[in-house]
Amino acid sequence: MQIKIEELKDICLKILLNKGLSPEESEQIFNEYLDNELRGRVCHGFQSFVKFGAKLIDPEAQEEVLKEEDNLI
């Protein structure tokens, strides 16, 4: 199946926005899935969005830093 990135983005953003995420959060999540897809990590790309991403996102969850360290990037 082929789909234009902009069409896929519209679909994903609608799903994420309907789950209560902000436009900024929705865009960030979409970009992470797109990046994984473009890098060839299809198991972390949109295939996993369909199975997990749209179901497991909790808009009420707050991030928490467990341990702060330098990173390699």
LUMVEX-111767 format. One record per atom (N, C-alpha, C): residue number from 1; residue in one letter; atom name; x, y, z. Coordinates in Angstrom, 3 decimals, decimal comma. Atoms other than C-alpha are relative to their C-alpha. Last residue first. Layout:
BEGIN
<NUM "A" "CA" <X Y Z>>
...
This chain:
BEGIN
<73 "I" "N" <0,319 -0,775 1,207>>
<73 "I" "CA" <24,388 12,433 20,683>>
<73 "I" "C" <0,435 1,425 0,178>>
<72 "L" "N" <-1,029 0,162 1,015>>
<72 "L" "CA" <26,097 10,161 23,191>>
<72 "L" "C" <-0,243 0,854 -1,227>>
<71 "N" "N" <0,328 0,967 1,049>>
<71 "N" "CA" <24,076 11,219 26,196>>
<71 "N" "C" <1,091 0,004 -1,050>>
<70 "D" "N" <-0,375 -0,491 1,316>>
<70 "D" "CA" <25,133 12,749 29,476>>
<70 "D" "C" <-0,425 -1,032 -1,042>>
<69 "E" "N" <-1,375 0,266 0,380>>
<69 "E" "CA" <23,191 11,493 32,455>>
<69 "E" "C" <0,299 0,679 -1,327>>
<68 "E" "N" <-0,505 -0,929 0,983>>
<68 "E" "CA" <19,986 12,272 34,344>>
<68 "E" "C" <1,490 -0,252 -0,238>>
<67 "K" "N" <-1,438 -0,124 -0,204>>
<67 "K" "CA" <18,254 9,415 36,061>>
<67 "K" "C" <0,542 0,899 -1,100>>
<66 "L" "N" <-0,399 0,964 -1,013>>
<66 "L" "CA" <14,545 8,882 36,532>>
<66 "L" "C" <1,478 0,121 0,352>>
<65 "V" "N" <-1,412 0,341 0,192>>
<65 "V" "CA" <13,368 11,994 34,713>>
<65 "V" "C" <0,401 -0,922 1,143>>
<64 "E" "N" <-0,781 -0,086 -1,218>>
<64 "E" "CA" <9,573 11,955 34,820>>
<64 "E" "C" <1,426 -0,426 -0,308>>
<63 "E" "N" <-1,332 0,584 0,067>>
<63 "E" "CA" <7,122 12,487 32,012>>
<63 "E" "C" <0,745 0,256 1,297>>
<62 "Q" "N" <-1,029 -1,031 -0,119>>
<62 "Q" "CA" <3,495 13,132 32,860>>
<62 "Q" "C" <1,366 -0,675 -0,040>>
<61 "A" "N" <-1,299 0,416 -0,532>>
<61 "A" "CA" <0,676 10,882 31,717>>
<61 "A" "C" <0,978 1,174 0,000>>
<60 "E" "N" <-0,127 -0,480 -1,382>>
<60 "E" "CA" <-2,734 12,489 31,237>>
<60 "E" "C" <1,369 -0,319 0,604>>
<59 "P" "N" <-0,244 -1,443 -0,004>>
<59 "P" "CA" <-2,632 12,173 27,431>>
<59 "P" "C" <0,164 0,577 1,399>>
<58 "D" "N" <0,766 -0,551 -1,113>>
<58 "D" "CA" <-2,217 8,386 27,763>>
<58 "D" "C" <0,288 1,495 0,080>>
<57 "I" "N" <-0,356 -1,355 -0,378>>
<57 "I" "CA" <-1,079 6,858 24,485>>
<57 "I" "C" <-0,945 0,508 1,080>>
<56 "L" "N" <-0,667 -0,083 -1,291>>
<56 "L" "CA" <-1,472 3,099 24,426>>
<56 "L" "C" <0,287 1,411 0,486>>
<55 "K" "N" <0,738 0,614 -1,108>>
<55 "K" "CA" <-4,065 2,573 21,694>>
<55 "K" "C" <0,602 0,330 1,361>>
<54 "A" "N" <1,308 -0,638 -0,123>>
<54 "A" "CA" <-2,921 4,884 18,868>>
<54 "A" "C" <-0,778 -0,532 1,195>>
<53 "G" "N" <-0,062 -1,444 -0,225>>
<53 "G" "CA" <0,670 3,854 19,348>>
<53 "G" "C" <-1,335 0,663 0,239>>
<52 "F" "N" <-0,236 -0,440 -1,364>>
<52 "F" "CA" <0,202 0,132 19,739>>
<52 "F" "C" <-0,180 1,498 0,226>>
<51 "K" "N" <0,176 1,023 -1,031>>
<51 "K" "CA" <-0,962 -1,845 16,712>>
<51 "K" "C" <0,028 0,568 1,417>>
<50 "V" "N" <1,306 0,640 0,160>>
<50 "V" "CA" <-1,547 0,910 14,157>>
<50 "V" "C" <-0,262 -0,968 1,146>>
<49 "F" "N" <1,005 -1,013 -0,341>>
<49 "F" "CA" <1,400 2,930 15,402>>
<49 "F" "C" <-1,391 -0,611 -0,052>>
<48 "S" "N" <0,235 0,051 -1,447>>
<48 "S" "CA" <3,534 -0,229 15,367>>
<48 "S" "C" <-0,988 1,064 0,451>>
<47 "Q" "N" <0,549 1,314 -0,292>>
<47 "Q" "CA" <3,177 -0,588 11,593>>
<47 "Q" "C" <-0,309 -0,103 1,499>>
<46 "F" "N" <1,454 -0,101 -0,015>>
<46 "F" "CA" <3,721 3,147 11,387>>
<46 "F" "C" <-0,694 -1,342 0,187>>
<45 "G" "N" <0,626 -0,999 0,861>>
<45 "G" "CA" <7,338 2,814 12,371>>
<45 "G" "C" <-1,510 -0,068 0,096>>
<44 "H" "N" <0,228 -1,165 -0,844>>
<44 "H" "CA" <9,020 1,002 15,249>>
<44 "H" "C" <-0,649 1,131 -0,807>>
<43 "C" "N" <0,649 0,507 -1,210>>
<43 "C" "CA" <8,827 -2,431 13,568>>
<43 "C" "C" <-0,253 1,119 1,009>>
<42 "V" "N" <1,442 0,106 0,191>>
<42 "V" "CA" <9,498 -0,582 10,319>>
<42 "V" "C" <-0,717 -0,554 1,230>>
<41 "R" "N" <0,404 0,706 -1,225>>
<41 "R" "CA" <12,928 0,498 11,449>>
<41 "R" "C" <-1,521 -0,164 -0,010>>
<40 "G" "N" <0,108 1,422 0,259>>
<40 "G" "CA" <14,027 1,389 7,924>>
<40 "G" "C" <-0,365 -0,827 1,219>>
<39 "R" "N" <-1,288 0,632 -0,315>>
<39 "R" "CA" <15,337 4,835 8,807>>
<39 "R" "C" <-0,043 -1,511 -0,207>>
<38 "L" "N" <-0,960 -0,408 1,023>>
<38 "L" "CA" <12,344 6,394 7,036>>
<38 "L" "C" <1,391 -0,593 0,226>>
<37 "E" "N" <0,380 0,605 1,277>>
<37 "E" "CA" <9,910 4,418 9,203>>
<37 "E" "C" <1,043 0,312 -1,077>>
<36 "N" "N" <-0,291 1,440 -0,069>>
<36 "N" "CA" <11,706 5,341 12,408>>
<36 "N" "C" <-0,318 -0,689 -1,315>>
<35 "D" "N" <-1,457 0,165 -0,023>>
<35 "D" "CA" <11,697 9,025 11,467>>
<35 "D" "C" <0,386 -1,477 0,032>>
<34 "L" "N" <-0,489 -0,232 1,358>>
<34 "L" "CA" <8,015 8,869 10,536>>
<34 "L" "C" <1,507 -0,201 -0,077>>
<33 "Y" "N" <0,372 1,168 0,812>>
<33 "Y" "CA" <7,091 7,297 13,881>>
<33 "Y" "C" <0,530 0,147 -1,426>>
<32 "E" "N" <-0,783 1,139 -0,490>>
<32 "E" "CA" <9,048 9,968 15,761>>
<32 "E" "C" <-0,302 -1,259 -0,816>>
<31 "N" "N" <-1,363 -0,132 0,523>>
<31 "N" "CA" <7,570 12,731 13,580>>
<31 "N" "C" <0,900 -1,141 0,468>>
<30 "F" "N" <0,003 0,345 1,421>>
<30 "F" "CA" <4,032 11,545 14,326>>
<30 "F" "C" <1,415 0,028 -0,557>>
<29 "I" "N" <0,170 1,451 0,082>>
<29 "I" "CA" <4,744 11,628 18,059>>
<29 "I" "C" <0,011 -0,456 -1,451>>
<28 "Q" "N" <-1,236 0,624 -0,465>>
<28 "Q" "CA" <6,105 15,172 17,847>>
<28 "Q" "C" <-0,082 -1,526 -0,110>>
<27 "E" "N" <-1,012 -0,191 1,036>>
<27 "E" "CA" <3,176 16,365 15,740>>
<27 "E" "C" <1,302 -0,694 0,383>>
<26 "S" "N" <0,385 0,848 1,129>>
<26 "S" "CA" <0,667 14,919 18,189>>
<26 "S" "C" <1,037 0,061 -1,109>>
<25 "E" "N" <-0,298 1,384 -0,386>>
<25 "E" "CA" <2,459 16,502 21,137>>
<25 "E" "C" <-0,299 -0,958 -1,147>>
<24 "E" "N" <-1,457 0,135 -0,076>>
<24 "E" "CA" <2,446 19,912 19,421>>
<24 "E" "C" <0,402 -1,431 0,358>>
<23 "P" "N" <-0,570 0,034 1,354>>
<23 "P" "CA" <-1,209 19,619 18,383>>
<23 "P" "C" <1,515 -0,196 0,008>>
<22 "S" "N" <-0,080 -1,328 0,600>>
<22 "S" "CA" <-2,126 18,742 21,977>>
<22 "S" "C" <0,534 -0,120 -1,431>>
<21 "L" "N" <-1,342 -0,582 0,039>>
<21 "L" "CA" <-3,101 15,204 22,876>>
<21 "L" "C" <-0,057 1,381 -0,647>>
<20 "G" "N" <-0,191 -1,057 -0,989>>
<20 "G" "CA" <-6,680 14,378 23,815>>
<20 "G" "C" <1,382 0,617 0,029>>
<19 "K" "N" <-0,350 0,627 -1,274>>
<19 "K" "CA" <-7,131 10,995 22,134>>
<19 "K" "C" <0,302 1,041 1,068>>
<18 "N" "N" <1,235 0,561 -0,571>>
<18 "N" "CA" <-8,975 12,750 19,296>>
<18 "N" "C" <0,249 -0,711 1,323>>
<17 "L" "N" <0,764 -1,128 -0,529>>
<17 "L" "CA" <-5,805 14,786 18,676>>
<17 "L" "C" <-1,296 -0,477 0,643>>
<16 "L" "N" <-0,666 -0,468 -1,216>>
<16 "L" "CA" <-3,807 11,574 18,307>>
<16 "L" "C" <-0,749 1,165 0,644>>
<15 "I" "N" <0,096 1,037 -1,034>>
<15 "I" "CA" <-6,222 10,003 15,836>>
<15 "I" "C" <0,569 0,511 1,316>>
<14 "K" "N" <1,413 0,063 -0,411>>
<14 "K" "CA" <-6,571 13,212 13,817>>
<14 "K" "C" <-0,184 -1,013 1,120>>
<13 "L" "N" <0,255 -1,150 -0,872>>
<13 "L" "CA" <-2,785 13,601 13,790>>
<13 "L" "C" <-1,449 0,019 0,469>>
<12 "C" "N" <-0,610 0,218 -1,317>>
<12 "C" "CA" <-2,327 10,078 12,462>>
<12 "C" "C" <-0,298 1,149 0,953>>
<11 "I" "N" <0,683 1,109 -0,671>>
<11 "I" "CA" <-4,783 10,525 9,594>>
<11 "I" "C" <0,529 -0,176 1,426>>
<10 "D" "N" <1,357 -0,438 -0,338>>
<10 "D" "CA" <-3,456 13,953 8,578>>
<10 "D" "C" <-0,747 -1,070 0,786>>
<9 "K" "N" <-0,106 -0,950 -1,107>>
<9 "K" "CA" <0,130 12,712 8,744>>
<9 "K" "C" <-1,379 0,460 0,445>>
<8 "L" "N" <-0,263 0,798 -1,195>>
<8 "L" "CA" <-0,673 9,722 6,551>>
<8 "L" "C" <0,059 0,895 1,233>>
<7 "E" "N" <1,257 0,702 -0,288>>
<7 "E" "CA" <-2,192 12,043 3,954>>
<7 "E" "C" <0,134 -0,826 1,272>>
<6 "E" "N" <0,952 -0,986 -0,517>>
<6 "E" "CA" <0,850 14,337 4,133>>
<6 "E" "C" <-1,355 -0,630 0,329>>
<5 "I" "N" <-0,337 -0,319 -1,387>>
<5 "I" "CA" <3,198 11,359 3,789>>
<5 "I" "C" <-0,999 0,994 0,586>>
<4 "K" "N" <-0,845 -1,193 -0,095>>
<4 "K" "CA" <1,470 10,188 0,626>>
<4 "K" "C" <0,205 0,343 1,471>>
<3 "I" "N" <0,755 -1,166 -0,453>>
<3 "I" "CA" <0,127 6,670 0,802>>
<3 "I" "C" <0,965 1,177 0,080>>
<2 "Q" "N" <-0,729 -1,258 0,039>>
<2 "Q" "CA" <1,255 3,448 -0,836>>
<2 "Q" "C" <-0,938 1,125 0,427>>
<1 "M" "N" <0,839 -1,182 0,000>>
<1 "M" "CA" <0,000 0,000 0,000>>
<1 "M" "C" <0,874 1,231 0,000>>
